[in-house]
Amino acid sequence: MDFTDKRLYYSIKEVADHFAVNVSLLRFWEKEFDNINPKKTAGGTRQYTKEDIRQVGIVYHLVKENGLTLEGARQALKSKKDDEEKRIELLERLQNIKNELVSIEEEFYQLHEQQKYSKTKPEI
């Protein structure tokens, strides 16, 4: 899922699918980490903002990718929050650059193929 569109809120299911985790894990992380705090409607439906999703990404990175325990992730968030946020932001920017380069490469090959077949052979 691409969270760069103009929507303000995303459902818990969309966020869970993006990180390939269960919805129940996100609800559990809400209880365990103060930085994950999605808005809840009167009916109790969770609405995640882009900032909430970024916070989930930080916890996901610490727990799932780095293999920290929940306590270890909490400590890392307290002591290195700025560093970790900068790292996640950098990774997101690099991913966007990669996507753009792949798009340019695809365009290049399409133009190359069009040009290859549009050339006429010179007359002798």
N, C-alpha and C positions, 0 to 999 in steps of 0.2 A: 504494500500500500504506500502510496505517495502522500506525505503529509505537507506538501508544498502548495496545495490548492487553497482556496479562500474560505473554506469551512472553518467555523469557530470551534465546533465540538465533534468528537468522534466517540463512537460507542465502545464499550469495554470489549466487545467481540472483535471489532476492527483492530483495536490495539493488541489484543491477544493474538490475533492472526498475524499481525505484522511481526511480532517477536517470536511466533511459533511456540507459544506457551498456552496453558489452560487459563480460562477466565478465573478459575478459583485461585490460581497462583497470583494473579494481579490483585484480587481482593485480599489475599493473605499479605502481600507486600504492602498494601495500603495500611494495614494494621501494624506492620513491623517497621516501616520507614515513614518518618514525618514528612519527607519531601514529596511523597506521592499522595496527593490529596485532590482527586477529581471532584468536580461539582456534582451534587446530586439533586435531581428534580424532586418535586413534592412526592412523586410516586416511588422515589428511591433509585431511579435509573441514573447510572453514572455517566457523566459527560466529561470526556478528557479533552483538555486544551492541548495545543502544541507544546506548551511548557510542561504540562503533566506528562506528555509522551516522552519528552526529552529526559525528564526525571526517571521515568520507567527505564529508558535506555541506559542511563547511568547505572542503575541498580542491576539491570540485566547484564551489562558488561562486567560489573564487579563479581556478581554471583555466578552467572552461567559461563562467561568467557574466561574470567580470571580464576574461577573456582574458589572464591572466598566464601567463608561461612557467613551467615547473616550478621553475626556479631562483628566479624572482620570487615564486612561491607559497611556496617554502621560506623565503625571506627575510621575507615578510609574516607567515608563521606564527611565526617567531622574534621579530620585533619587535612585532607587533600581535596576538598570539594572544588575549589577553584581550578586546581590542576586537572582533575578528572573531567570537569565540565569543558575546559579548554581542549582536552584531548578528544572528547566525544565530538565537540564542535568541529575540530580539525578533521576528524574521520568523516564527518558528514560532508564537509566541503570537498574533501578529496574524492568521495564517492560521487558527488555532483559533477566534479571536473571529469572523472572517468566516464560518467554517463554521457557528458557532452562530447568528449573525444570519440566515444564509440559512435555516437550519432553523426559526427562529422565524417568519420571513417566510412560509415554506411553511405552517406551522401556522396562521398568521393567515388566509391566503387560504382554507384548508380550512374553518376555522370560519366565515369570512365567507360562503362558499358554502352551508354547511349552514344558517346563520341566514337567508340570503336566501330559501331554498326552504321553510323550516319556518314562516315567518310566515303566519298566516291573514289573509285580507282582512276588514276590519271590516264588520259588517252595517249597512246604512243604514235 
